[in-house]
Amino acid sequence: MKKILLSAALMTALVGRAAAEDLPFAGQPVVGAGDTVPPPAPITPTDGQMQAIQSRLVQLRAAIAALKAAKADDTLVVDAESCLWVVENVVRVPGGFINKEAAGRCVSVLDDGLRRAAEIKAGTAAWPQLKGSVHRAYRSAVDGTAQPYTISIPSSYDPAKPMPLYVYLHGRSHDTPDLGLTQVGGNDRPSERAAGGGGNAGFIRVNVFGRGNNSFRWAGETDVFEVIAAVQKRYNIDPKRILLAGFSMGGAGGWQIGLHNADLFCGLEIDAGVIGNRVNMDGLTPVQKATNVTYNIQVDHALNVFNIPLVGYAGANDAQLASSTSIRTQLGREGYTIDRTSQYVFTGKDINAIFLANPGQGHSHATGETAKIIDAFTAANFARGIVVPDHIRFITYTTRYNRSHWVTVDGLQQHFDRASVDAERDAAKASYTIKTSNVSRLLLTETVAAQKILIDGDTLSVKPAASLLLVRNGGHWQTAKAGADTGLRKQHNLQGPIYDGFFEAFLCVAPTGRPNNPVADERGKQELERFKMMFARDYCGEARTKDDTAITADDIAGNNLVLFGDPASNKILGQIAGKLPVKWTKDSIIVGGKTYSSADHVPVLIYPNPLNPRHYVVINTGLPPQGRGVTGGYGDYAVLKVTKQADGQFSSETADEGVFDESWKLAAKL
């Protein structure tokens, strides 16, 4: 059975206490008063309010459908459609009318959508050229929904000149579920004051929705990059001057996204962001490592600050100060010097990092001199932009996050263990010195002048090329041709664990056939319905679903497939069952040398789709509900013993679990 980890609350308390002892500021850290305010109770709209909403929904659905039929510009249609999508979600999600203003706001949002649809039809859409704060949207590749964001365009913006982009991740809303009502609407006469620091700000600011209160995880993380891409298509953005910032929950997103993707931003501004405080994976099983690796092992990633400027802030009396203190402490462990330059300021001596606090302040935004320091740091980062370094240091635990500038980790010796790269090249880019740990494949780019590579004691003479692939073989490194490897292996975006299947486009596949065993079929259908409602509530999305008999070649080519049922009830699962490392028959489930009865056991797993190995299949599970956390999740596979309760719902216990090896085969149990 699954071993129980320390609860997230207990782990946070333990780490927070240790960090508090290290705080150089007076006062005991406390949670800000605003964080203790319970969310308002949802309301039930009156019959008149619902009639007004429903009539407008019908009108806007028809208007959007007509625009699509007329092949109107989708970059405009999506701005109107986001008004429709958000309100549809409010109506269908239990508790969606989060406060007494929600019903009136729904009517206003739908009116904005209808007005925009009419302007698109008439060819008079004006909002794309507006300055100030404007609500816009993009069509997500994850589920095809129209996801909103708010952009602030300064009066100084000239479409002929590239401008920096300030990407802001919001804090947790006290309105739960946060279905995006505050992010949509026409707002076609915006205020210049709303334009990111004033009408004359020297940058464009985008407020990312992140699909709600999900801490910018999975589809919420993907939302950040899709928003950036959408803004880059619509406005002239300097790709070397994109800065990532966030507060509270947005600060948490800033830590995880910024430390995992340090080469994509010219700076990080993390305000009071909570962080997964595990420093290493010591003492964890392979499954526990896999479930922690994506979001809960952030402190160790502090090393990645080596290649990106960072300012970390929290109030001196804010419990979240422990997070930036943990990063500062970890940088000290890595050998960097961060001096205390004033009572509330720590400044990196050999690394571009500043750590700040406001005296007497709780969980709130920076003010006064602290805010001025942050603004100056941001301005300096925008002025400098991304500088591609000749010396790169970074760590990763997974090939999902595997790149820093001209170095890409293309394979690990053991997934979910710490891997590191320390790579340096001379000014001529001819000679390279590289040290690695737990890396099996390394791709170098910008190597058109490369001649010699010294890597982990091996000396390689190389011919200049646009890129060079290095492969560790028998304990030594050698060059190889890209694409020459055969067979399945864990690589970028195809490495697990199970929940990794929900970052990109996915399609749920419902069973329609007669099952071998009713348990798998009934439990699978229940899990599908739970996931569909949870994804709507917690990710403001649509878990797109098709029957197994309706799946097309295009569906297989373009999506991770999430299959529910068993090999008899689900046609697609039946087609691939014989090609999976877990054997599932009418009578048994066989995992390695262990056999479980199919009558009361169900496997869940992730695996490259045998019908299209460029995408996953995920079997019999969706994402966990918010609050469960990744520490309660699965590795690459599990066998669940399921029991039908008196109310018809199924409970489950983990009878077996594990991770596949680097070739996607059953790994030896550790």
BAVOKOL-632226 format. One record per residue (C-alpha): x, y, z. Coordinates in pm, whole numbers, plus 50000, padded with zeros to 5 digits. Each point is the difference from the previous one (the first is absolute). Layout:
! BAVOKOL-632226
XYZ...
***
This chain:
! BAVOKOL-632226
500005000050000501075036049948502175014250276498665032250149502215030549963500165029050242497025022249930500685031349798498895021350295502404982750240502885002049753499375037249948499855005650374503274982050061501865018049724498385033150091501154996550361503564992749892499965029449761498535023150264503004993250223502175012649716498015032149947502045031550055496935021050068498115008450316496604984950060498484965449972498814992049645496234998049981497504993549726498565032249866496555009050126498574998749647500944963349969497844990650298496825014749852497694971549896498625001649646496445013149972497274974249967498844994549642496575013549910497074986649802498845024549729496375009849988497784986849722500165034149833503785000850015500264965149850497585008949721502125030449913503154978949999498544971049802498485022249731503345017249945501844966749997497744988449716500625032249807503764999550046500314963149911498165007049676502125030849927503284981350057498834970649789499085023949716503425016850015501764966449984497834988949710500965032249820503684992550075500485032450192503455007350142500324976450296502405023450182496995023350029497324973450043501794985250300499825033650182496214998949977499794962650057501855002250332497005019350134497784971049898502304973150136500515015450343496295005450060499154965149874502434986850259498495021150276496584985449919501074963449984502424998150294498454995150347500605031550203500975018749685498085031250104502655008050255498515031650151497035023349978501555019749713500554969349781496604998649833500105036749897503584996149886498984970649779497415021749824502565027949951502614975849864497534984749754499005034749881503685007649941500324967849801496935008449790501335034849929503374986349894498364973649780497955027249829503135021049940501834970349851497064993649764499925036749899503775002249957500265027550263501864981950280502045027350170501284984350323503164984349845501375035249938499125014250342502535012150253499574994650373498444969350161498184976649762498474965650057501064974949737500164962249958501664971549813498874965449893501794974150209501624970449833499274979750315496234998649954499005025249732498365023650250500195038049983502175009550299500085036650113502825023150102500335037450059502625020449820501135035650073501385019649707501835032650081499375031049792503664998549896499504966949816500965001649632499154968249802503085006149786502314996950302500424969550224499065005850363500814980550321497294978050153499274998050373498204967050071498065001250327498554969850181497195008550243499524988550358497324976150115496495013649974497804997450306497164992649760500134962649941499534987649739501645028649815498464994849658501405031149835497175025350028502465027350095502124992549693497385004449728497955028749864500335027049739501445028550207500355018949671500675034250155502894991050227501905022650234503575009249919500784996150370499354962749967502804995449751502674983150211501495028150205498375028649813499195010749649503655006549919501354966950131502804986249788498564965049989496834980549929498514982050299497884968749974498034986150294499804962549952496864982450120501614965550023496604983049986499135008250361501194990550347502204970549903503405015150094500935001449628500374962549979499564977049700497565017749765500425030750222503724999649928499404994849629497685030250009502945022750085501914990149688496905000749779499225035350119503565011349924499764984749652496625016549939501325034050103503064995749778497734993249701497905031150063502605025150117503635007249919501774984150298503764998750044500614962750068503155007850197498155023250237497254978950155499945001050381498004976650224498435013450320497414987750247498505005350344498974973850257498544970949797501435017749696503345001150179499754962450040499404997749626502935023449944502344977850201499044968049821499795014349647502985023450033502374975150160499004973049753500355022849694502695024850097501145006349642496615013449886499905031450214502215030350055499175000050371497824986050278498065021250249498534977450269497805017250258498964979650307499854967749802499684967050183502434973549885500254962350025502594997950274501464965449953503755004349948500714964949872498384966349937501824981750280497964972350154497284999749735498924970149793500145002949618496245007049993500275026650269502815016149803497894999749684497025016250174502175027150156502245007949707497845023749795498895024750264501234991150349503784999849953500605036949939502635010550254502664978549837499305018149673501445031750154503194991949809498175009649679500075036250118503624999149882498695008149652497155024350076499735031750212497704995650301498375022850252498154982050280497765019650235497664994550295498815020550295502164996150310496954986650185498794978049716500294962350037500944998649630503315016650080501124964750081499864991749628502405026749875502174993250305500154963349898501195009649652502585024050142501264973150240500214974249721502055023649785502405002250293500244962050004500865001449630502975022450080498635034549919500415030250226496975021150081500895028950228497715018950231500345034949856497445016650229497594989450271497384987549755502074993249689502244970949899501975004149676501834973349803503725006349975500754974349727496464994049879497365024749875497464995650281498395023250257497874989350297497775026050166497505004950280497835028450121500225006550376496784992250188498164990049682497964968449958498784982249688499755029549763501715017049709503245019150045499775036850088502335029550053503734994949955499564962549950497715006249702502505024849858502784973950018497804974749820499025025349731503655009349943500964963349977497254994149743501035030449797503614987949995498914965549882497925014949720502915022249895502424971049994497704972949863500954963449984503744995449975501004965649873502784989250237503184981249916499744982750338496824980550080499034982450322496644983950051498334969950156496934979749915498254968550114498044994149680500385005049628496815020850000502225028350126503224992649816501485031249839502075030350083501055021249702502404979149786499874968750219497184974449982499864968750214498574974749754500084970250233500564990850364501664969550147497234998150259496885021349985498845018250313503515000850146502025032249998501855007049675502435028949958501965017249725502915024050038501055010549647502445026949896501285010249658502765023849899499285033749839500564985449652497524972050073502624975049886500914982650325497534986450257500454986850353496994981650140499254981450321496794980250041498294976750242497144976049924499965010549632500044974849714499485022649696500995036349949499155022449704502125031149940498925027749765501865030849869502934976749920500925012649653503555007150125500364970350237503224979749979500634983450337497784988850287501304988450336497104982850178500224980250324503644991349928499444990149635501575021049723498065001649674501225015449677496955012549812499175015549667498185033650004496234996549951496825018050091499524975150285501864970750154498484970050176502114983150266499034965750136501414981950303500764964049905501724975350230500995027450240501585021849728498735027749775499944999749622498365019749723496894986349831497615009049722496755016050111497094976449940502274969749967498684983550317497244974149964497364987150238498105017150278501845021050253499075026750250500555034249846498625035350002496204999550050500004961949992501374990850340497064997350241498764998650268496264995349944498945036250046502525010949737497384990449743497965031450076502375028149900499184997849629496954991849788498154970050139496814982049903498004977750233498724967949845496804985350147499254962849979496944987749811500564962449985499174971450234502724997350268501824969150112499275010850357497425025850109502315014350268502485015249754497255013549778497875015650275502975013750190501485014049676496785018049911499795014850349503595012249978499345015449659496985019450130501915011350310502915012049788497785018749754498345020050277503295005450186501745012649685497155024649941500095012350360503755001250068501385006749650497095018649836500344974849722498274972249814501184964250031499044992749640498464965349971499144976949711498704964649990502594973549919498164991849677500295036049878503785004550036501685010249673503554999449867500155037750059499024994950365502844975350043502465022549816499265031450199499244989950360501014980950306497184974650034498504994750346498324966049985497334987850241498594965050041501714966949924501354983449682496554985749921497895031150065502395025549845500844993449636503245020450004501194983850321499294966349845502165008749698503045008850210499634976950303502414974349860502695026649953500005013250355502544989350265497104991750234498004969649884496225002850048497704970849919496464990550095501274981550305503185017350110502295030150006503654989949984502715024550103503454984749986499734968050199496865010350190496454990549906496815017550112496394990649937498265020849734496754995450189500955025650265503185016949872500585027249740503315012349855500765036849950503055009749796501685022749748501874987249695500975011849650496994992349783500764968749792497815015549726502075032250007503094999350227500375037949974497085002950244498904982750319497214977150094498765004650356497804972250134497145003450248500915032550174499825037549958501725027150202499524999650378497505023650161501435032450133501204995450356501164964249951503385011649878502564981849792501384981350301496774980049998500304991149633501424971549800503334991549841499964985549649497614972150095497944985950285497614971550063496975010450203497884976450209496525014449960496914995450215496485010449916498385018850287496364999250108499385032849814501324985249676503275019250007503364982649992502805002950252503504987949925503254989850163503374997949827500984963449976503085005749784501795029749847503235009549828501825018749728501164986449668503695000049917501655022949744498814976849718496415000550127500314964650133499114987050343502835010850228501404978150272498395008450333502325019650230
***
